[in-house]
Amino acid sequence: MLITDYFKKFLHSSQSSGILLILSVGISLLIANSSAGVGFQSILDQKIGTDIFQLNYPLSIWINDGLMAIFFLLVGLEIKREIVEGELSTFKSASLPIIAAVGGMLVPALIYYFFTQGTDYAKGWAIPMATDIAFSLAIISMLGKKVPLSVKIFLAALAIVDDLGAILVIAMFYTEQIHWDYMAMSALMVAILMIFNMLKFTKHIYYLIPGIFLWYFMHHSGIHATIAGVLLAFTIPTNVSSTEISPLEKLEQKLHMPVNFLIMPLFALANTNITFKDGMVDGLFTDFGYGIIMGLVLGKVVGINLFSWIFIKLKISSLPHNSSWSQMMGAGLLAGIGFTMSIFIALLSFKGHPEIQDEAKFAILIASGISGFAGYALLKYVGKKKLREAENEH
C-alpha cells in the first residue's frame, strides 16, 4: 500500500518529471559516447511510416515534429486557461511574457552578432534566440512550491512566444521554400476549429481530427509543425466556472501523464546524443563559442529583465503575482536553456558543415547547462529565503 501511494505521488509530482528528463539527458550522452552510439543513431535515423501521403520519416522526426506537437498542445492549453481565468487574465500580466520574449530574442542575437560580425559564423545569429521550452519548464517544476505559480506560468508563456518567434525566424530566414498551398490548407483547418468552438462543440473528437490534419498540412508547408499544437490548443473550449470542468481542462488532465513521463523523456533521449570530439573544448574559446554562450547565458537574462523592467516602469505591464525581481532573474536564466531549438537553428545555419555544427552543439550544451544550473540555484535560494521570512512572520 505504501509503495502504491508513493508511486502515485511520483507520477503526479511535477518534480519527478524534471528528474526523469535530466536522467534521460545523462543516459543519451552516455550512449552517444559509447560503443552503442552508432547503433542508437541508426535507430533514430530509421524511417517509419508510408510514402503514401508523404509520411515516411526517421524516428527522430516523428519525435521532434510529431510527439512534441502534443507537448506544445498541452502547454498551449495551460496558457489559454491562464489567459481566460488565471494569472494572465489581465492585459498587464499577459503583456509581460510577450515583451520579455522580444527582449530575450533581440539581445542574444545582438550579442552573438557582436562576436561573429564579418565572419562565416555571422549567419548563425538566431542560434541564441531560442528557449527550449521542455527543459526550462522541467527544471522550474523541480523547484515545487519554492517558485510561485505565476513565475512558472510567466516562463511557460515567454517560452511559447519565444519558440513561435524562433519558428517565424526559421520560416523567414532559414526555410528554403514555403509551400503556400499547404499554408492555405492549414488556415482552413484553423477556421474549421474556430467554427466548432463558436458552435460550442464540446467533444474532443471534433477538435483532434482537424488538429491532426492541421499538423499534416503545417508539416508539409515548410514551417515547424509543433506550432499546430499551440493553434489547436487555443481553439479548445474552456470556461471560467470553478465547478464545471471544461473540455480544455479534461484534455489537459489526460495529456499530463503521457507528456511528462513518455514524450519529454523520449525527446531528451533523441536530442541529447551529442558525440564529444577533439577540438570541441577549444571551440568554446572562439568568437563563435563566445557568441553562443554569452548570447544564451547573459543575453537571455539581460534582454528579458531589461525589457520587463522598462514596460513595468512605464506601467504597461506588471510583475507576476507574488514574485520578485530575483525570481525574474532566475526565470531569465532558465530561458537561456536554448538546447534543441538552438541546435535545430544551428543545423539549418551551417548545413553541409558538420564540423561547425558539432562546435555549435557543444557550445549550446555548455551554455544551456550553465543557464539551467544558475537559474535553478538562484530560484531555490530565493524560494528558501522567502519561505523562512514567511515562517518568521507567523
VOMI-983253 format. One record per residue: residue in three letters; x, y, z of N, C-alpha, C in turn. Coordinates in steps of 0.1 Angstrom, whole numbers, padded with zeros to 4 digits, always signed. Atoms other than C-alpha are relative to their C-alpha. Example, Ala and Ser with C-alpha at 12.3 -4.5 7.8 and 13.67 -1.06 7.14 Angstrom:
ala+0009-0012+0000+0123-0045+0078+0009+0012+0000;ser-0009-0011+0000+0137-0011+0071-0008+0011+0008;
***
This chain:
met+0008-0012+0000+0000+0000+0000+0009+0013+0000;leu-0009-0012-0001+0028+0024+0009+0007+0002-0013;ile-0007-0001+0013+0046+0016-0024-0009+0006-0010;thr+0010-0005+0009+0014+0022-0043-0002+0015+0002;asp+0002-0015-0003+0008+0056-0026+0012+0008-0004;tyr-0013-0007+0004+0045+0066-0032+0000+0001-0015;phe+0000+0000+0014+0042+0056-0068-0010+0010-0006;lys+0011-0010+0004+0010+0077-0072+0006+0014+0001;lys-0006-0014-0002+0028+0107-0057+0011+0003-0010;phe-0010-0002+0010+0057+0101-0080-0005+0004-0014;leu+0006-0002+0013+0035+0100-0111-0006+0014-0001;his+0007-0013+0000+0016+0132-0101+0009+0011+0004;ser-0009-0010-0004+0047+0151-0090+0007+0007-0012;ser-0007-0007+0011+0060+0178-0113+0015-0001+0001;gln-0014+0001-0002+0094+0174-0098+0005-0013-0006;ser-0005+0013+0005+0097+0137-0108+0001+0001-0015;ser-0001-0001+0015+0091+0146-0145+0013+0007-0003;gly-0013-0007+0002+0120+0170-0143+0012-0009+0002;ile-0011+0009-0003+0143+0144-0127+0001-0010-0011;leu+0000+0010+0011+0133+0118-0153+0006+0006-0013;leu-0005-0006+0012+0141+0143-0181+0015+0002+0001;ile-0015-0002-0001+0176+0151-0167+0007-0014+0000;leu-0005+0014+0001+0182+0113-0163+0001-0004-0014;ser+0001+0003+0014+0172+0109-0199+0012+0007-0008;val-0011-0008+0006+0198+0136-0209+0013-0007+0003;gly-0012+0007-0004+0225+0118-0190+0002-0014-0007;ile+0000+0013+0007+0216+0084-0205+0004+0002-0015;ser-0003-0002+0014+0216+0098-0240+0014+0004-0003;leu-0014-0003+0002+0250+0114-0236+0009-0012+0002;leu-0008+0012-0002+0264+0082-0222+0000-0009-0012;ile+0002+0008+0011+0250+0062-0251+0008+0005-0012;ala-0006-0007+0012+0262+0087-0277+0016-0001+0000;asn-0015+0000-0001+0298+0085-0264+0005-0014+0004;ser-0004+0014-0003+0299+0047-0260+0000-0008-0013;ser+0000+0008+0012+0302+0018-0284-0015-0002-0006;ala+0014+0001+0004+0263+0018-0286-0004+0013-0008;gly+0004-0013+0006+0263+0054-0301-0004-0002-0014;val+0004+0001+0015+0263+0044-0338-0013-0008-0001;gly+0012+0008+0000+0236+0018-0332-0012+0008+0004;phe+0011-0008-0005+0215+0043-0313-0004+0010-0011;gln+0003-0010+0011+0218+0069-0341-0007-0007-0012;ser+0007+0007+0012+0208+0043-0367-0014-0002+0003;ile+0014+0001-0004+0176+0037-0347-0007+0013-0002;leu+0006-0013+0002+0169+0074-0347-0002+0004-0014;asp+0001-0003+0014+0175+0075-0384-0009-0010-0008;gln+0009+0010+0006+0153+0045-0391-0013+0006-0004;lys+0012-0006+0005+0124+0056-0413-0012-0009+0004;ile+0013+0006-0004+0089+0048-0401-0011+0007-0007;gly+0011-0006+0007+0057+0053-0420-0003-0006-0014;thr+0003+0005+0013+0045+0051-0455+0002+0012-0010;asp-0002-0010+0011+0053+0070-0488-0014+0006-0004;ile+0013-0005+0004+0015+0074-0493-0002+0012+0009;phe+0002-0013-0007+0007+0110-0483+0013+0006+0005;gln-0014-0005-0004+0045+0116-0478+0001+0000+0015;leu-0001+0001-0014+0045+0103-0443+0010-0011+0004;asn-0010+0010-0003+0077+0083-0442+0013+0008+0005;tyr-0010-0008-0007+0101+0099-0417+0009-0008+0009;pro-0008+0006-0010+0130+0090-0395-0007+0001+0014;leu+0006+0000-0013+0121+0082-0359+0002+0013+0007;ser-0003-0013-0007+0138+0114-0347-0010+0011-0004;ile+0010-0010+0005+0114+0135-0369-0013-0002+0006;trp+0013+0003-0007+0084+0117-0355-0001+0005+0014;ile-0001-0005-0014+0096+0126-0320+0000+0015+0000;asn-0002-0015-0001+0106+0162-0327-0012+0008-0006;asp+0011-0007+0006+0078+0172-0350-0014-0006+0003;gly+0013+0006-0003+0050+0147-0340-0003+0000+0014;leu+0003+0000-0015+0052+0140-0303+0001+0013+0006;met-0002-0013-0006+0065+0175-0295-0012+0009-0003;ala+0013-0008+0003+0033+0189-0312-0010-0002+0011;ile+0009+0003-0011+0014+0171-0284+0005+0008+0013;phe-0005-0008-0011+0037+0188-0258-0004+0014-0001;phe+0004-0014+0003+0030+0222-0274-0015+0001+0002;leu+0015+0000-0002-0007+0213-0273-0003+0002+0015;leu+0002+0000-0015-0005+0207-0235+0003+0014+0005;val-0004-0013-0005+0014+0239-0228-0009+0011-0005;gly+0009-0010+0005-0009+0259-0251-0013+0000+0007;leu+0012+0001-0008-0039+0246-0232+0002+0007+0014;glu-0003-0006-0013-0023+0257-0199+0000+0015-0001;ile+0000-0014+0002-0016+0291-0213-0014+0006-0003;lys+0013-0004+0003-0051+0295-0227-0009+0001+0013;arg+0007+0001-0013-0066+0285-0193+0004+0012+0009;glu-0004-0011-0009-0045+0311-0175-0004+0014-0006;ile+0005-0012+0006-0055+0338-0201-0014+0003+0003;val+0015-0001-0002-0092+0331-0196-0003+0002+0015;glu+0005+0000-0014-0093+0326-0158+0011+0001+0010;gly-0010+0001-0009-0059+0328-0143+0010+0011+0000;glu-0011-0010-0002-0025+0346-0140+0002+0009-0011;leu-0002-0008+0012-0026+0360-0175-0013+0007-0005;ser+0013-0004+0004-0062+0372-0174-0001+0016-0002;thr+0000-0015+0001-0053+0410-0173+0010+0004-0011;phe-0010-0005+0010-0035+0430-0200+0014+0002+0005;lys-0013-0003-0006-0007+0440-0177+0008-0013+0002;ser-0007+0012-0002+0001+0404-0168+0002-0008-0013;ala-0001+0008+0012-0005+0389-0202+0011+0006-0010;ser-0010-0006+0009+0017+0415-0220+0014-0002+0004;leu-0014+0001-0005+0048+0409-0198+0007-0011-0007;pro-0008+0011+0007+0058+0375-0213+0003+0003-0014;ile-0002-0004+0014+0054+0389-0248+0012+0009-0001;ile-0011-0010+0000+0076+0419-0241+0013-0006+0004;ala-0013+0006-0005+0101+0398-0222+0006-0009-0011;ala-0005+0009+0010+0103+0373-0250+0007+0007-0012;val-0006-0008+0010+0110+0400-0275+0014+0005+0004;gly-0013-0004-0006+0139+0413-0253+0009-0012+0000;gly-0008+0012-0001+0150+0377-0248+0004-0006-0014;met-0004+0004+0013+0153+0373-0286+0010+0010-0006;leu-0008-0010+0006+0168+0406-0296+0014+0001+0006;val-0013-0002-0007+0196+0410-0270+0010-0012-0003;pro-0009+0010+0003+0211+0375-0275+0005+0000-0015;ala-0003-0001+0014+0210+0379-0313+0011+0011-0002;leu-0010-0011+0002+0229+0412-0310+0013-0003+0006;ile-0013+0004-0006+0255+0398-0286+0007-0010-0009;tyr-0006+0009+0009+0261+0369-0310+0006+0007-0012;tyr-0005-0007+0011+0264+0392-0339+0012+0009+0003;phe-0011-0008-0005+0288+0414-0319+0013-0008-0001;phe-0012+0008+0000+0312+0385-0316+0004-0006-0014;thr-0002+0007+0013+0308+0370-0351-0001+0008-0013;gln+0001-0008+0012+0303+0400-0374+0012-0001-0009;gly-0011+0001+0010+0324+0398-0406+0006-0013-0001;thr-0006+0013+0001+0330+0361-0402-0011-0009-0007;asp+0009+0010+0006+0314+0330-0418-0011-0005+0010;tyr+0009+0005-0011+0297+0323-0384-0012+0010+0002;ala+0010-0010-0002+0276+0355-0386-0014-0005-0004;lys+0013+0005+0005+0247+0337-0404-0007-0008+0011;gly+0007+0007-0011+0240+0318-0372-0005+0009+0011;trp+0005-0010-0010+0227+0349-0354-0012-0004+0008;ala+0013+0003-0007+0194+0333-0345+0002-0012+0010;ile-0003+0012-0008+0211+0304-0326-0004+0003+0015;pro+0003-0002-0014+0209+0320-0291-0013+0007+0003;met+0013-0007-0002+0174+0335-0296-0010-0010+0007;ala+0010+0010-0003+0156+0302-0288+0001-0004+0015;thr+0001+0006-0014+0144+0288-0254-0006-0014-0002;asp+0005+0013+0000+0140+0251-0250-0011-0001+0010;ile+0011-0001-0009+0105+0251-0235-0001-0013+0009;ala+0001+0012-0008+0106+0214-0224+0010+0000+0012;phe-0010+0001-0010+0138+0216-0205-0001+0012+0011;ser+0002-0011-0009+0132+0251-0190-0011-0002+0010;leu+0012+0002-0009+0098+0241-0176+0003-0012+0009;ala-0003+0012-0008+0111+0207-0164+0008+0005+0012;ile-0009-0004-0011+0138+0225-0143-0008+0008+0010;ile+0007-0008-0010+0115+0251-0128-0011-0008+0007;ser+0010+0008-0007+0089+0224-0120+0007-0008+0011;met-0007+0007-0011+0116+0206-0099+0001+0008+0013;leu-0001-0009-0012+0116+0236-0075-0013+0000+0008;gly+0012+0002-0007+0080+0228-0065-0006+0014+0005;lys+0006-0012-0006+0065+0254-0041+0010+0011+0003;lys-0009-0011-0003+0097+0274-0038-0001+0011-0011;val+0002-0010+0010+0087+0292-0070-0015+0002-0001;pro+0014-0003+0002+0053+0310-0073-0005-0005-0013;leu+0006+0005+0012+0029+0295-0098+0000+0011-0011;ser+0000-0011+0010+0028+0329-0115+0013+0001-0008;val-0013-0001+0007+0065+0328-0123+0001-0012-0010;lys-0001+0012+0009+0062+0292-0138-0009+0003-0012;ile+0009-0003+0012+0033+0305-0160+0006+0010-0008;phe-0007-0011+0008+0053+0336-0170+0011-0007-0009;leu-0010+0007+0008+0082+0313-0181-0006-0008-0011;ala+0006+0008+0011+0059+0290-0200-0005+0008-0011;ala+0005-0009+0010+0042+0319-0218+0011+0006-0008;leu-0011-0006+0006+0075+0335-0225+0007-0010-0010;ala-0007+0010+0009+0090+0303-0239-0009-0003-0012;ile+0008+0003+0012+0060+0297-0262+0001+0012-0010;val-0001-0012+0009+0062+0333-0276+0014-0001-0006;asp-0014+0001+0005+0100+0328-0279+0001-0011-0011;asp-0001+0011+0010+0096+0295-0297-0008+0003-0013;leu+0008-0005+0012+0069+0310-0320+0009+0010-0008;gly-0009-0009+0006+0094+0338-0327+0011-0007-0008;ala-0010+0008+0007+0121+0312-0335-0005-0007-0012;ile+0006+0006+0012+0097+0294-0358-0002+0009-0011;leu+0001-0010+0011+0090+0326-0377+0013+0004-0006;val-0013-0003+0005+0127+0334-0379+0005-0011-0010;ile-0004+0011+0008+0133+0299-0393-0007+0000-0013;ala+0009+0000+0012+0104+0303-0418+0005+0011-0009;met-0004-0011+0008+0117+0337-0430+0014+0000-0005;phe-0015-0001+0004+0155+0332-0430+0007-0013-0002;tyr-0007+0013+0001+0163+0295-0429-0008-0010-0008;thr+0008+0009+0008+0134+0278-0448+0003+0002-0015;glu-0003-0002+0014+0143+0271-0484-0012+0003-0008;gln+0013-0002+0008+0107+0271-0496-0012-0002+0009;ile+0013+0002-0007+0073+0277-0480-0010-0004-0011;his+0010+0005+0009+0045+0258-0497-0013+0006+0004;trp+0012-0008-0004+0016+0282-0497-0013-0007-0002;asp+0012+0008+0001-0009+0256-0508-0003-0007+0013;tyr+0002+0007-0013-0003+0237-0476-0003+0010+0011;met+0003-0011-0010-0003+0270-0456-0015+0004-0001;ala+0015-0003+0002-0038+0277-0471-0008-0010+0007;met+0008+0011-0006-0050+0243-0460+0001+0000+0015;ser-0001-0001-0015-0036+0249-0425-0009+0011+0005;ala+0009-0011-0003-0055+0282-0424-0015-0005+0000;leu+0014+0006+0000-0087+0263-0434-0003-0008+0012;met+0002+0009-0012-0082+0238-0406-0003+0009+0012;val+0001-0009-0011-0078+0266-0381-0014+0007+0000;ala+0013-0006+0001-0110+0283-0394-0011-0010+0004;ile+0009+0010-0003-0129+0250-0391+0000-0002+0016;leu-0001+0001-0014-0117+0246-0355-0006+0012+0007;met+0007-0012-0006-0128+0282-0347-0015-0001-0001;ile+0014+0001+0002-0162+0275-0361-0006-0010+0010;phe+0004+0010-0010-0165+0243-0339-0001+0006+0014;asn+0000-0007-0013-0156+0265-0309-0012+0009+0001;met+0011-0009-0001-0182+0291-0318-0013-0007+0001;leu+0012+0008+0000-0208+0264-0323-0001-0008+0014;lys+0000+0006-0014-0199+0252-0287+0000-0015-0001;phe-0003+0014+0001-0189+0217-0298+0009-0003+0012;thr-0007+0003-0012-0176+0201-0266+0008-0013-0001;lys-0007+0013+0001-0164+0166-0277+0013+0002-0006;his-0014-0002+0004-0127+0164-0281+0002-0005-0015;ile-0002+0005+0013-0130+0144-0313-0002+0010-0011;tyr+0002-0010+0010-0143+0174-0332+0012+0010-0002;tyr-0012-0009+0001-0110+0192-0325+0012-0008-0003;leu-0012+0008+0002-0085+0164-0325+0002-0005-0015;ile-0001+0004+0014-0093+0151-0360+0004+0012-0009;pro-0005-0012+0008-0090+0186-0377+0014+0003+0005;gly-0014-0003-0005-0059+0190-0354+0010-0008-0006;ile-0009+0009+0007-0043+0160-0370+0003+0005-0014;phe-0002-0005+0014-0049+0174-0405+0008+0013+0001;leu-0008-0012-0001-0036+0208-0393+0015-0003+0002;trp-0014+0004-0002-0004+0191-0381+0006-0004-0014;tyr-0004+0006+0013-0001+0173-0415+0003+0012-0010;phe-0001-0011+0010-0006+0205-0436+0011+0009+0005;met-0011-0009-0005+0017+0226-0413+0014-0006-0003;his-0012+0007+0002+0044+0200-0415+0005+0000-0015;his-0004+0000+0014+0043+0199-0453+0001+0014-0006;ser-0001-0014+0005+0042+0237-0456+0014+0005+0001;gly-0013-0004-0002+0078+0240-0445+0003+0007+0013;ile-0001-0006-0014+0071+0256-0411+0000-0011+0010;his-0001+0011-0011+0079+0237-0379-0014-0004+0005;ala+0014+0005-0002+0049+0215-0373-0005+0002+0015;thr+0004-0001-0014+0049+0220-0335-0010+0012+0003;ile+0009-0011-0001+0031+0253-0340-0015-0004-0001;ala+0014+0005+0001+0000+0232-0349-0006-0003+0014;gly+0005+0003-0013-0002+0221-0313-0005+0012+0008;val+0004-0012-0006-0004+0257-0300-0013+0005-0006;leu+0012-0005+0006-0030+0267-0326-0012-0008+0003;leu+0011+0009-0004-0052+0237-0318-0004+0003+0014;ala+0003-0002-0015-0049+0244-0280-0009+0012+0001;phe+0007-0012-0002-0063+0279-0285-0014+0000-0006;thr+0014+0001+0005-0095+0266-0302-0008-0009+0009;ile+0007+0009-0009-0104+0241-0275-0008+0008+0010;pro+0009-0008-0009-0134+0255-0254+0004-0001+0014;thr-0002+0000-0015-0130+0265-0218-0010+0009+0006;asn+0009-0009-0007-0149+0284-0192+0006+0006+0013;val-0005-0006-0012-0145+0305-0161-0006-0006+0013;ser+0006+0007-0011-0165+0281-0139+0009-0008+0009;ser-0008+0008-0009-0149+0266-0108-0006-0013+0003;thr+0008+0013-0003-0175+0238-0106-0001-0009-0012;glu+0002+0008+0012-0179+0227-0142+0014-0001-0007;ile-0012+0002+0006-0149+0211-0158-0002+0002-0015;ser+0002-0003+0015-0144+0224-0194+0007-0010-0008;pro-0007+0009+0009-0133+0204-0224+0015+0002+0000;leu-0015-0003-0001-0099+0222-0222+0006-0007+0012;glu-0005+0006-0012-0094+0211-0186+0000-0015+0000;lys+0000+0015+0002-0104+0175-0194+0011-0005-0008;leu-0011+0004+0009-0079+0173-0222+0013+0002+0006;glu-0013-0003-0007-0052+0189-0201+0003-0011+0010;gln-0002+0010-0010-0057+0163-0174+0005-0013-0007;lys-0003+0013+0007-0055+0134-0199+0014+0001-0006;leu-0013-0001+0007-0023+0148-0215+0012+0000+0010;his-0011-0002-0009-0002+0154-0184+0009-0012+0002;met-0008+0012-0002+0009+0118-0178+0008-0004-0012;pro-0008+0004+0011+0019+0108-0213+0011+0011-0004;val-0009-0010+0003+0036+0142-0219+0012+0000+0009;asn-0011-0001-0010+0056+0143-0187+0009-0013+0001;phe-0007+0012-0003+0066+0106-0185+0002-0009-0012;leu-0003+0007+0012+0068+0095-0221+0006+0009-0011;ile-0005-0008+0011+0071+0123-0246+0012+0008+0003;met-0012-0009-0003+0096+0146-0228+0012-0009+0002;pro-0012+0009-0001+0120+0117-0218+0004-0005-0014;leu-0004+0004+0013+0119+0104-0254+0007+0011-0008;phe-0006-0012+0007+0126+0139-0267+0014+0003+0005;ala-0014-0002-0006+0156+0142-0243+0009-0011-0006;leu-0008+0011+0005+0169+0108-0254+0004+0002-0015;ala-0002-0001+0015+0166+0116-0291+0009+0012-0003;asn-0006-0013+0003+0181+0151-0289+0013+0003+0007;thr-0012-0003-0008+0210+0149-0264+0011-0009-0004;asn-0011+0009+0004+0230+0123-0283+0011+0007-0007;ile-0011-0008+0005+0259+0146-0288+0013-0008+0002;thr-0012+0007-0001+0292+0128-0295+0012+0010+0002;phe-0011-0009-0003+0322+0146-0279+0012-0003-0009;lys-0011+0002+0010+0351+0151-0304+0012+0009+0004;asp-0012-0008-0002+0387+0165-0303-0003+0014-0005;gly+0001-0014+0004+0388+0203-0305-0013+0007+0004;met+0012-0006-0004+0353+0208-0292+0002+0011+0012;val-0003-0009-0012+0366+0224-0259+0006+0013-0005;asp-0007-0012+0006+0389+0247-0279-0010+0009-0007;gly+0011-0008+0008+0358+0258-0300-0008+0009+0009;leu+0007-0009-0010+0343+0273-0268+0007+0013+0001;phe-0008-0012-0002+0371+0299-0267+0003+0007-0013;thr-0001-0007+0013+0365+0314-0301-0012+0010-0001;asp+0011-0009+0002+0343+0342-0313-0014-0007-0001;phe+0012+0008+0003+0318+0316-0324-0006-0006+0014;gly+0004+0005-0013+0317+0299-0289-0004+0011+0009;tyr+0004-0011-0008+0316+0332-0271-0014+0006-0004;gly+0013-0005+0005+0287+0344-0293-0012-0009+0005;ile+0011+0009-0005+0266+0313-0284-0002+0001+0015;ile+0001+0001-0015+0275+0311-0247-0004+0013+0006;met+0004-0013-0005+0273+0348-0240-0014+0004-0004;gly+0014-0003+0005+0241+0351-0261-0010-0007+0009;leu+0010+0007-0007+0223+0324-0242+0001+0003+0015;val-0001-0001-0015+0237+0328-0206-0002+0014+0004;leu+0002-0014-0004+0239+0366-0205-0011+0007-0008;gly+0010-0007+0008+0218+0378-0234-0014-0002+0004;lys+0013+0003-0004+0187+0360-0223-0005+0007+0012;val+0004-0006-0013+0186+0372-0187+0000+0015-0001;val+0000-0014+0001+0195+0407-0196-0011+0005-0009;gly+0011-0004+0009+0171+0410-0225-0014-0001+0006;ile+0014+0003-0007+0141+0395-0206-0002+0010+0011;asn+0002-0009-0012+0147+0416-0175+0000+0015-0003;leu-0001-0014+0004+0156+0448-0192-0013+0005-0007;phe+0013-0003+0006+0125+0448-0214-0011+0000+0010;ser+0011+0001-0010+0103+0437-0185+0001+0012+0009;trp-0001-0012-0009+0117+0465-0163-0005+0013-0006;ile+0005-0012+0007+0111+0492-0189-0015+0001-0001;phe+0015+0000+0001+0075+0482-0195-0007+0000+0013;ile+0006-0001-0013+0068+0477-0158+0001+0015+0005;lys-0002-0014-0004+0082+0512-0151-0009+0009-0008;leu+0010-0008+0008+0060+0526-0179-0015-0003+0004;lys+0013+0004-0005+0031+0509-0161-0009-0007-0011;ile+0007+0008+0011+0022+0489-0193-0002-0014+0005;ser+0001+0014-0005+0029+0456-0177+0002+0000+0016;ser-0002+0001-0014+0032+0443-0141+0007-0013+0003;leu-0007+0013-0004+0054+0417-0123-0010-0011+0003;pro+0009+0012-0003+0039+0382-0120-0004+0001+0015;his+0005+0000-0014+0018+0379-0088+0009-0007+0010;asn-0008+0005-0011+0037+0374-0056+0014-0004-0004;ser-0014+0003+0005+0071+0374-0074+0009+0012+0003;ser-0010-0010-0002+0103+0394-0071+0009+0001-0012;trp-0010-0002+0011+0130+0407-0095+0010-0011+0001;ser-0009+0011-0001+0153+0380-0081-0005-0013-0007;gln+0007+0011+0006+0128+0354-0093-0001+0002-0015;met+0000-0003+0015+0125+0371-0127+0014-0002-0006;met-0013+0003+0005+0163+0369-0130+0002-0015-0001;gly-0001+0014+0000+0161+0332-0122-0007-0006-0013;ala+0008+0005+0012+0134+0327-0149+0007+0004-0013;gly-0007-0004+0011+0155+0347-0173+0012-0009-0003;leu-0011+0009+0002+0185+0324-0167-0005-0013-0006;leu+0005+0013+0005+0163+0293-0173-0004+0001-0015;ala+0003-0003+0014+0152+0309-0206+0012-0002-0009;gly-0013+0002+0008+0189+0306-0216+0003-0014-0003;ile-0001+0014+0005+0184+0269-0220-0005-0001-0014;gly+0004+0000+0014+0184+0270-0257-0002-0014-0006;phe+0000+0014+0003+0192+0234-0263-0005-0004-0014;thr+0004+0006+0013+0172+0216-0290-0004+0010-0011;met+0004-0010+0010+0157+0247-0307+0012+0007-0005;ser-0012-0006+0005+0191+0263-0308+0008-0009-0009;ile-0007+0010+0008+0207+0231-0321-0007-0001-0014;phe+0008+0000+0013+0179+0230-0348+0004+0011-0009;ile-0003-0011+0008+0187+0265-0359+0015-0001-0005;ala-0014+0002+0003+0225+0257-0358+0001-0009-0012;leu+0000+0010+0011+0219+0227-0381-0004+0007-0013;leu+0005-0007+0012+0200+0249-0406+0010+0011-0004;ser-0009-0011+0003+0225+0278-0404+0013-0005-0007;phe-0012+0005+0005+0255+0256-0412-0001-0014-0007;lys+0003+0013+0007+0240+0229-0434+0012-0003-0009;gly-0011+0004+0008+0268+0210-0451+0013+0002+0006;his-0012-0002-0007+0294+0219-0425-0001-0007+0014;pro+0002+0008-0012+0293+0191-0399+0009+0004+0012;glu-0010-0003-0011+0324+0203-0380-0005+0013+0007;ile+0005-0012-0006+0308+0237-0374-0013-0003+0008;gln+0012+0004-0007+0275+0221-0364+0004-0007+0013;asp-0004+0006-0013+0294+0200-0338+0005+0010+0010;glu-0005-0011-0009+0311+0231-0324-0012+0007+0006;ala+0012-0007-0005+0277+0248-0321-0007-0008+0010;lys+0007+0009-0009+0261+0218-0305+0006+0000+0014;phe-0007+0001-0013+0288+0216-0278-0002+0013+0008;ala+0002-0014-0006+0286+0254-0271-0014+0002+0005;ile+0014-0001-0004+0248+0252-0269-0002-0009+0013;leu+0001+0009-0011+0251+0222-0245+0006+0007+0013;ile-0006-0007-0011+0275+0241-0222-0008+0012+0005;ala+0007-0012-0004+0256+0273-0223-0013-0003+0007;ser+0013+0005-0006+0223+0255-0216+0002-0005+0014;gly-0003+0005-0013+0239+0237-0187+0003+0011+0010;ile-0003-0011-0009+0253+0269-0172-0013+0008+0004;ser+0013-0007-0002+0219+0287-0176-0009-0008+0009;gly+0009+0008-0008+0200+0258-0162+0004-0001+0015;phe-0005+0002-0014+0222+0253-0131-0001+0013+0007;ala+0001-0014-0006+0224+0291-0124-0014+0004+0004;gly+0014-0003-0002+0187+0296-0128-0006-0008+0011;tyr+0006+0009-0010+0178+0266-0106+0006+0004+0014;ala-0006-0004-0012+0203+0277-0079-0006+0013+0006;leu+0005-0013-0004+0191+0313-0078-0015-0001+0005;leu+0014+0002-0004+0154+0303-0077-0002-0008+0013;lys+0001+0008-0012+0160+0277-0050+0004+0009+0012;tyr-0004-0008-0011+0179+0302-0028-0010+0011+0003;val+0010-0011-0003+0153+0330-0032-0013-0007+0006;gly+0012+0007-0005+0125+0305-0026+0001-0004+0014;lys-0002+0004-0014+0140+0292+0006+0000+0012+0009;lys-0001-0013-0008+0147+0328+0018-0014+0005+0002;lys+0014-0005-0001+0110+0337+0011-0008-0008+0010;leu+0007+0009-0009+0097+0306+0030+0005+0003+0014;arg-0005-0004-0014+0119+0315+0060-0006+0013+0005;glu+0006-0012-0004+0107+0350+0060-0015-0001+0004;ala+0014+0003-0002+0071+0338+0058-0002-0007+0014;glu+0001+0008-0013+0077+0314+0088+0002+0009+0011;asn-0004-0010-0011+0093+0342+0109-0012+0009+0003;glu+0012-0009-0002+0062+0364+0103-0011-0006+0008;his+0011+0008-0007+0039+0337+0116+0005-0004+0014;
***
